[in-house]
């Protein structure tokens, strides 16, 4: 496998990982909203113990997911999402421009 092929494979892999992490983060933020909507659809004073337990669990999950922000990072150094991908492409572009100028 040549260097160009390896670079292409790594670029595609990095893009897929960044997109997956970004989508997972966005879906995690929707969890609290969905739980609160479900809580609104339940009766305020449930008669059954199952409904009370469900209401308590939904409230717990909603509070937990709204307080803890899910994000993926590379060993705590930087977040893995689309902003990381754009920063990486920006840095590579800058270095390529500098290398081209030195070769002239």
C-alpha positions in Angstrom: 0.0 0.0 0.0 1.5 3.4 -1.0 1.6 6.5 1.1 -1.2 8.1 -0.8 -3.5 5.2 -0.3 -2.7 5.0 3.4 -3.3 8.7 3.7 -6.7 8.4 2.0 -7.7 5.5 4.2 -6.7 7.3 7.3 -8.6 10.5 6.2 -11.7 8.5 5.5 -11.4 6.7 8.8 -10.9 9.9 10.7 -13.9 11.5 9.0 -16.1 8.5 9.9 -14.9 8.6 13.5 -15.5 12.3 13.9 -18.9 12.1 12.3 -19.9 9.2 14.5 -18.8 11.0 17.7 -20.6 14.2 16.7 -23.8 12.3 16.0 -23.6 10.4 19.2 -23.1 13.6 21.2 -26.1 15.3 19.5 -28.3 12.3 20.2 -27.2 12.3 23.8 -28.3 15.9 24.2 -31.8 14.9 22.9 -32.2 12.3 25.7 -33.1 14.9 28.4 -35.6 16.6 26.1 -37.3 13.3 25.2 -37.5 12.3 28.9 -39.1 15.6 29.9 -41.6 15.2 27.1 -42.5 11.8 28.3 -42.8 13.1 31.9 -45.3 15.7 30.6 -47.4 13.0 29.0 -47.7 11.0 32.3 -50.3 11.9 34.9 -49.0 14.3 37.6 -50.3 12.1 40.4 -50.1 8.5 39.2 -52.2 5.9 41.0 -50.3 2.8 40.1 -46.9 2.1 41.7 -45.5 1.2 38.3 -46.4 4.7 37.0 -44.8 6.3 40.0 -41.6 4.2 39.5 -41.6 5.1 35.8 -42.0 8.8 36.6 -39.2 8.7 39.1 -36.9 6.9 36.7 -37.7 9.2 33.8 -37.0 12.2 36.0 -33.7 10.7 37.2 -32.6 10.0 33.6 -33.6 13.5 32.5 -31.7 15.1 35.3 -28.6 12.9 34.8 -28.5 13.5 31.0 -29.0 17.2 31.3 -26.3 17.6 33.9 -23.7 15.4 32.2 -22.6 16.5 28.8 -21.5 13.6 26.7 -18.4 14.2 24.6 -15.7 12.1 23.1 -12.1 13.0 23.5 -8.7 11.7 22.5 -7.2 10.9 25.9 -8.5 14.2 27.2 -6.4 16.3 24.8 -9.1 17.4 22.4 -12.7 16.7 21.6 -13.4 14.4 18.7 -16.0 16.0 16.5 -16.4 18.0 13.3 -14.5 21.0 14.8 -11.5 18.7 15.3 -11.7 17.6 11.7 -11.9 21.2 10.5 -8.9 22.3 12.7 -6.9 19.3 11.3 -7.7 20.2 7.7 -6.9 23.8 8.3 -3.5 23.0 9.9 -2.6 20.6 7.1 -3.6 23.2 4.5 -1.4 25.8 6.1 1.6 23.5 6.3 1.2 22.5 2.6 1.1 26.1 1.6 4.4 26.8 3.5 6.1 23.7 2.0 5.0 24.8 -1.5 6.5 28.3 -0.9 9.8 26.8 0.3 10.1 24.6 -2.7 9.9 27.5 -5.2 
